[in-house]
Amino acid sequence: MKSFYACLDTAFVKYVPQPLQHLAIHEKARKLGGQVSYYTMEDITAMAGHGSVRAKIDEDPVDEGIIYFTLRQFCYGESLDLTFLRYILDKGYGVHFAREDISIFNTGDLDSQFPMLYSTQQ
């Protein structure tokens, strides 16, 4: 069975509590034929830098990929953080978004989905 890391959205907890984010992420993992093996959340002061996820990728290889609660987690900096998105993909991991039901498995997917991803930033 595939195994995924999951990253809840710290800034969205006031709108969607952690238990509901867990359910959505679990369902996305199920759709992908897997389960969640590790959960994390970014510190509210460091969300734009993706420090928790980056550290986890660097210390312990991810099995199949990372499931984020929402694509907005890549928009907490000044713009859509394509650099970190490419970093994950270049490491060979997929990036998935539970709320939007989007999966990006490689840089080709990223390139083809870029117009839709770009349009989601504020």
Secondary structure as UniProt FT lines:
FT   STRAND          2..8
FT   HELIX           10..12
FT   TURN            13..15
FT   HELIX           18..31
FT   TURN            32..33
FT   STRAND          34..41
FT   TURN            44..45
FT   HELIX           47..49
FT   HELIX           51..59
FT   STRAND          65..68
FT   HELIX           71..74
FT   HELIX           82..90
FT   TURN            91..92
FT   STRAND          94..97
FT   TURN            98..101
FT   STRAND          102..104
FT   HELIX           107..119
//
